[in-house]
Amino acid sequence: MTSGKRKETAATIILAIVCVGLIVRLLVRVSSVDAVTTDAAARIVPRRPARLTGLKLASAQPDPIPTLNLDLYSRLQSQPAPEPNRDPFAFLPTPQEIQAAQAKVEAARQGPAPPPPPPFKAVGFSQSEIGQLRAYLTDGQNVYAVHMGDEVDKRYLVVSVTQAAVVLRDELDNHTAELPFPQ
């Protein structure tokens, strides 16, 4: 055999011995843990509560192996789980979103807003010799002289003219409005 082959065989034997040693060590540790676990499970060690001594806090020695109280565990398992009271994946609304939602609800509760009044003001009326009334309306810039059935500003129809008021109907939304004459 050559010297290179001898070195390789020696290294292989050394590695095999190290591997066997590690496996034995692992088996010894696992078997000792099983023995300690069964001993600890068989005995129940009560813990002493922490107590105050002067200004120092003295606590009991921690139990090296945690134990499970089977009575408490079975009582806990027999109780039903509480129902969730919210969606854990939903974010809470911001105060602005809450205020906007409340405004929408309030607007819906009040119903639709009334249509705006006509932009005219009744300023007076006159009566012809045959008894037909003519009303005078103004929008602040123009004065309109209208009879019953006339159209004003291509939107409002004069429904009636009396000595007390003029009744106009908005042709867009069929809303009627009464414009009284000043006294």
C-alpha positions as CSV (number, residue, x, y, z in Angstrom):
1,M,0.0,0.0,0.0
2,T,1.1,3.5,-0.7
3,S,1.5,6.1,2.0
4,G,-1.5,8.1,0.6
5,K,-3.8,5.1,0.8
6,R,-2.7,4.5,4.4
7,K,-3.5,8.1,5.4
8,E,-6.9,7.8,3.9
9,T,-7.6,4.5,5.7
10,A,-6.5,6.0,9.0
11,A,-8.6,9.1,8.6
12,T,-11.7,6.9,7.8
13,I,-11.1,4.8,10.9
14,I,-10.7,7.9,13.1
15,L,-14.0,9.4,11.7
16,A,-15.8,6.1,12.3
17,I,-14.7,6.1,15.9
18,V,-15.8,9.7,16.4
19,C,-19.2,9.0,14.8
20,V,-19.8,6.0,17.1
21,G,-18.8,8.0,20.1
22,L,-21.3,10.8,19.2
23,I,-24.1,8.3,18.7
24,V,-23.4,6.7,22.1
25,R,-23.4,10.1,23.8
26,L,-26.8,11.0,22.1
27,L,-28.4,7.7,23.2
28,V,-27.2,8.2,26.8
29,R,-28.7,11.7,26.9
30,V,-32.1,10.7,25.5
31,S,-32.5,7.8,27.9
32,S,-31.6,10.0,30.9
33,V,-34.1,12.7,29.8
34,D,-36.9,10.0,29.6
35,A,-36.1,8.8,33.1
36,V,-36.2,12.4,34.6
37,T,-39.4,13.2,32.7
38,T,-41.3,10.2,34.1
39,D,-40.0,11.0,37.6
40,A,-41.2,14.6,37.3
41,A,-44.6,13.7,35.9
42,A,-45.1,11.2,38.8
43,R,-44.6,13.9,41.4
44,I,-46.4,17.2,41.7
45,V,-44.2,19.9,43.2
46,P,-46.1,22.8,44.7
47,R,-44.6,26.1,44.1
48,R,-44.1,28.6,46.9
49,P,-45.4,32.1,46.1
50,A,-43.0,35.0,46.0
51,R,-42.9,37.1,49.2
52,L,-41.7,40.5,50.0
53,T,-38.9,40.8,52.5
54,G,-38.1,44.4,53.3
55,L,-37.3,45.9,49.9
56,K,-36.1,42.7,48.3
57,L,-38.3,40.3,46.4
58,A,-37.5,36.7,47.3
59,S,-39.1,34.1,45.0
60,A,-39.2,30.4,45.1
61,Q,-36.8,28.3,43.1
62,P,-38.2,27.7,39.6
63,D,-39.3,24.2,38.8
64,P,-36.7,22.8,36.4
65,I,-39.3,20.8,34.4
66,P,-42.7,22.3,33.6
67,T,-45.7,20.1,34.6
68,L,-49.3,20.0,33.4
69,N,-52.2,20.0,35.9
70,L,-54.6,17.6,34.2
71,D,-57.6,18.6,36.3
72,L,-57.3,22.2,35.3
73,Y,-56.7,21.3,31.7
74,S,-59.8,19.1,31.5
75,R,-62.0,21.8,33.1
76,L,-60.6,24.3,30.6
77,Q,-61.3,22.0,27.7
78,S,-64.9,21.4,28.8
79,Q,-65.8,25.1,28.6
80,P,-66.9,26.4,25.2
81,A,-64.7,28.9,23.5
82,P,-66.0,32.5,23.6
83,E,-67.6,33.9,20.4
84,P,-65.5,36.7,18.7
85,N,-67.3,40.0,18.9
86,R,-65.5,41.7,16.0
87,D,-63.7,40.8,12.7
88,P,-59.9,40.6,13.6
89,F,-59.1,41.4,10.0
90,A,-61.1,44.6,9.7
91,F,-59.7,48.0,10.8
92,L,-61.8,50.3,12.9
93,P,-63.1,53.4,11.1
94,T,-61.5,56.7,11.7
95,P,-63.4,59.5,13.5
96,Q,-63.9,61.3,10.2
97,E,-65.4,58.2,8.6
98,I,-67.7,57.7,11.5
99,Q,-68.8,61.4,11.3
100,A,-69.4,61.1,7.5
101,A,-71.4,57.9,8.0
102,Q,-73.6,59.6,10.7
103,A,-74.1,62.5,8.4
104,K,-75.3,60.2,5.6
105,V,-77.7,58.4,8.0
106,E,-79.1,61.8,9.2
107,A,-79.6,63.0,5.7
108,A,-81.4,59.8,4.7
109,R,-83.6,60.1,7.8
110,Q,-84.7,63.6,6.9
111,G,-85.6,62.6,3.4
112,P,-84.7,64.5,0.2
113,A,-84.0,68.1,0.4
114,P,-86.8,70.4,-0.8
115,P,-86.2,72.0,-4.1
116,P,-84.9,75.6,-4.1
117,P,-87.5,78.3,-4.4
118,P,-87.9,80.1,-7.7
119,P,-85.5,83.1,-8.0
120,F,-88.4,85.5,-8.4
121,K,-90.2,87.9,-6.1
122,A,-93.7,89.0,-6.7
123,V,-93.8,92.8,-6.6
124,G,-97.4,93.5,-7.6
125,F,-100.3,92.9,-9.9
126,S,-102.8,94.8,-12.2
127,Q,-106.2,94.0,-13.5
128,S,-107.4,94.8,-17.0
129,E,-110.9,96.1,-17.9
130,I,-112.1,92.6,-18.6
131,G,-110.9,91.3,-15.1
132,Q,-107.8,89.5,-16.2
133,L,-105.0,89.7,-13.6
134,R,-101.4,90.4,-14.6
135,A,-98.6,89.8,-12.1
136,Y,-95.2,91.5,-12.0
137,L,-92.2,89.5,-11.0
138,T,-88.6,90.4,-10.6
139,D,-85.4,88.4,-10.3
140,G,-83.4,91.4,-9.1
141,Q,-82.4,92.6,-12.5
142,N,-85.4,92.1,-14.8
143,V,-89.1,92.7,-14.4
144,Y,-91.6,90.2,-15.9
145,A,-95.3,91.0,-16.6
146,V,-97.0,87.6,-16.7
147,H,-100.5,86.1,-17.1
148,M,-101.8,82.7,-16.2
149,G,-100.3,80.1,-18.6
150,D,-97.2,82.2,-19.5
151,E,-93.6,80.7,-19.2
152,V,-91.0,82.6,-17.3
153,D,-87.3,82.3,-17.9
154,K,-87.9,79.1,-20.0
155,R,-88.4,77.1,-16.9
156,Y,-91.3,78.2,-14.8
157,L,-95.0,78.1,-15.8
158,V,-97.5,80.5,-14.3
159,V,-100.3,78.3,-12.9
160,S,-102.5,81.0,-11.4
161,V,-102.6,84.7,-10.6
162,T,-104.8,85.9,-7.7
163,Q,-105.0,89.1,-5.8
164,A,-103.0,87.4,-3.0
165,A,-100.2,85.5,-4.8
166,V,-98.7,84.1,-8.0
167,V,-98.3,80.3,-8.3
168,L,-95.4,79.0,-10.4
169,R,-94.6,75.4,-11.3
170,D,-91.0,74.4,-12.0
171,E,-91.1,72.4,-15.3
172,L,-87.9,70.5,-14.4
173,D,-89.1,68.8,-11.2
174,N,-92.9,69.6,-11.2
175,H,-92.6,71.5,-7.9
176,T,-95.0,74.4,-7.3
177,A,-94.3,77.5,-5.3
178,E,-96.5,80.3,-4.2
179,L,-95.1,83.9,-4.3
180,P,-97.3,86.2,-2.2
181,F,-97.6,89.9,-3.2
182,P,-96.4,92.5,-0.6
183,Q,-99.1,94.1,1.5
